Amino acid sequence: MSEPLQSFLDQGTVFEGKIVFSGAVRIDGHFKGEACAEGTLVIGESGTVEADLELKRLIVHGRFKGSVTAKERVEVASGGQIEGEVAAPSFVVADGARITARIRMGEPAR
């Protein structure tokens, strides 16, 4: 992750709504809603995100449920979980990740 961390929702934080950002945001709490970003969203080990996402990059260590369209890539770390739909030119899955998703990859996401 090359962008500086702009915001952090710590464990125990619950946020519902729409977020728009340009750098990097890390969520270790619970977020439900929408996100639009020219940056990176990192879902920490204790993080849970239920959302529709349009962003540059998604890195999942926790749980993601919803749809994501990433301009560059989606990464799922060991122990990370994705359920829903993923569209990205690059999709990286570590050993131990759990994926239940419809995946479109190989061309730039729009």
C-alpha positions as CSV (number, residue, x, y, z in Angstrom):
1,M,0.0,0.0,0.0
2,S,1.7,3.2,-1.2
3,E,-0.9,5.8,0.0
4,P,-0.7,7.3,3.4
5,L,-3.3,6.2,5.9
6,Q,-6.0,8.9,6.1
7,S,-8.5,7.4,8.4
8,F,-9.0,4.5,10.7
9,L,-12.2,2.9,12.2
10,D,-11.0,0.9,15.1
11,Q,-12.4,-2.2,16.6
12,G,-15.8,-1.6,18.3
13,T,-16.6,1.3,15.9
14,V,-19.8,0.9,13.9
15,F,-20.4,3.2,10.9
16,E,-23.3,3.2,8.4
17,G,-23.5,5.4,5.4
18,K,-21.3,6.5,2.5
19,I,-17.6,7.3,2.6
20,V,-15.6,9.1,-0.1
21,F,-11.8,9.2,0.2
22,S,-8.6,9.5,-1.9
23,G,-5.8,8.0,0.2
24,A,-6.0,4.9,2.3
25,V,-8.6,4.0,4.9
26,R,-8.4,1.0,7.3
27,I,-11.5,-0.5,9.0
28,D,-11.1,-2.7,12.0
29,G,-14.7,-2.1,13.1
30,H,-18.0,-2.5,11.2
31,F,-19.0,-0.5,8.1
32,K,-22.2,-0.9,6.2
33,G,-23.1,1.2,3.1
34,E,-21.2,2.6,0.1
35,A,-17.6,3.7,-0.5
36,C,-16.2,5.5,-3.5
37,A,-12.4,6.1,-3.6
38,E,-9.4,6.9,-5.6
39,G,-7.4,5.1,-2.9
40,T,-7.1,1.8,-1.0
41,L,-9.6,0.3,1.5
42,V,-8.0,-2.1,4.0
43,I,-10.3,-4.3,6.0
44,G,-8.3,-5.4,9.1
45,E,-8.5,-8.8,10.8
46,S,-11.4,-7.7,13.1
47,G,-13.1,-5.6,10.3
48,T,-16.4,-6.4,8.7
49,V,-17.7,-4.5,5.7
50,E,-21.1,-4.9,4.1
51,A,-21.1,-2.5,1.2
52,D,-21.0,-1.6,-2.5
53,L,-17.5,-0.4,-3.2
54,E,-15.9,1.4,-6.2
55,L,-12.2,2.1,-5.5
56,K,-8.7,1.7,-6.6
57,R,-7.6,-1.2,-4.4
58,L,-9.2,-3.4,-1.8
59,I,-7.1,-5.4,0.7
60,V,-9.1,-7.9,2.9
61,H,-7.8,-9.4,6.1
62,G,-11.3,-9.6,7.7
63,R,-14.7,-10.0,6.2
64,F,-16.3,-8.4,3.1
65,K,-19.8,-8.9,1.9
66,G,-21.2,-7.0,-1.1
67,S,-19.9,-5.9,-4.5
68,V,-16.5,-4.3,-5.3
69,T,-15.2,-2.8,-8.5
70,A,-11.5,-2.1,-8.2
71,K,-9.5,-0.1,-10.8
72,E,-6.2,-1.9,-9.9
73,R,-6.6,-5.0,-7.7
74,V,-8.3,-6.9,-4.9
75,E,-6.2,-8.8,-2.4
76,V,-7.5,-11.4,0.1
77,A,-5.0,-12.3,2.8
78,S,-4.9,-15.6,4.6
79,G,-8.0,-15.6,6.9
80,G,-9.8,-13.0,4.8
81,Q,-13.3,-13.6,3.5
82,I,-15.2,-12.3,0.5
83,E,-18.8,-13.0,-0.3
84,G,-20.5,-11.3,-3.3
85,E,-19.2,-9.9,-6.5
86,V,-15.7,-8.8,-7.5
87,A,-14.6,-7.0,-10.6
88,A,-10.9,-6.1,-10.9
89,P,-8.0,-6.4,-13.4
90,S,-6.0,-8.3,-10.8
91,F,-7.3,-10.6,-8.0
92,V,-4.8,-12.0,-5.5
93,V,-5.9,-14.7,-3.1
94,A,-3.6,-16.0,-0.3
95,D,-3.7,-19.6,0.9
96,G,-6.3,-19.8,3.7
97,A,-8.6,-17.1,2.3
98,R,-12.3,-17.9,1.8
99,I,-14.1,-16.7,-1.4
100,T,-17.7,-17.2,-2.3
101,A,-18.1,-14.7,-5.1
102,R,-18.7,-14.1,-8.8
103,I,-15.4,-12.8,-10.1
104,R,-14.6,-10.8,-13.3
105,M,-11.0,-10.1,-13.9
106,G,-8.3,-9.5,-16.5
107,E,-9.5,-6.2,-17.9
108,P,-9.6,-2.8,-16.3
109,A,-12.7,-2.3,-14.2
110,R,-14.9,0.6,-15.2
